[in-house]
Amino acid sequence: MTWRRKKFFQEAYDLWVNKKMCVCLGNEDMLCGIGAGAIKTALEMKGVRLMTFNDRTSKGYAYVSIESIRAKKKFDY
């Protein structure tokens, strides 16, 4: 397993593992690669929405609002 941290876009930093983005931290949201199998469960949580880019949905990626995970219990999910 290899990992790297790099600046992504202008105001975000992300973590890559085996050439796949796992987490991207921005000013207001955190983009998480959670896998296609876990996306339905994650979308039931407050503050989670699908990642869309150019009107296309990315499979297995979701935005999580920073406000919705301020409590450690919610972040540990």
N, C-alpha and C positions, 0 to 999 in steps of 0.2 A: 504494500500500500504506500502510495506517495501522496503528499499533500503540499499545497502552497497557498499563500495568502497574497492577494493582489488587489490593487485599486481597480474598481469596476465602475463604469460610467464616470460621473464627476464627483458625486458626493456619497459614494458607497464603497465598502470593502467586502470582499467575499473570501470564502474558504472553499478550495477545490480538493477533492480526493479522487485519485485515479482518473484524472481529466474530466471529472463531472463536478459541477457546482453543487455544494451542499447547503451553504448558507450565504446570504448576501445581506449585509446590514446597511440600511439607509437611514435618513433622518426621521422618517415617520413609520416605516414598515420594515419587516424582516422577511426576506424571500427564502423559503425553505424547500429543499428537495425532500419530499416525504414518501415518494413512491406512489404509483398508481393504485395500489391496493389499499392504502391508508387514506386516500383523499376524501372519500365519502364521510368517514368518521371525523376527520379534521374539519370539514366544512360545517359540521354541526356545532362547532365551538364558536363562541362570540369573537368577532374580530378577525376571522379567517375568511379569505376569499380566493378564488382561483386566479392564477397568473394568466393574464392575457397580453398578447403582444401583436399589434397590427390586426386586431379582431380575431385572433386565433388563440385558443386555449392551449396552454402547455401541460401535457400529461405529467402528473406527479409533482408539480410545483404549486405552491400556494403562498400568498402574502399573509402575514400575520401582523396585525397592528401592534405597535410597541405598547400602547396603553393596555391592551388586553392581556399582556403577559408580565405586567409589573410585579404581580405577586409570585413568589417562588413556586407555590403549589401549581399554578397555572403554567409556569415556564417548564416545570419538570415533566409535563405531559409529553 
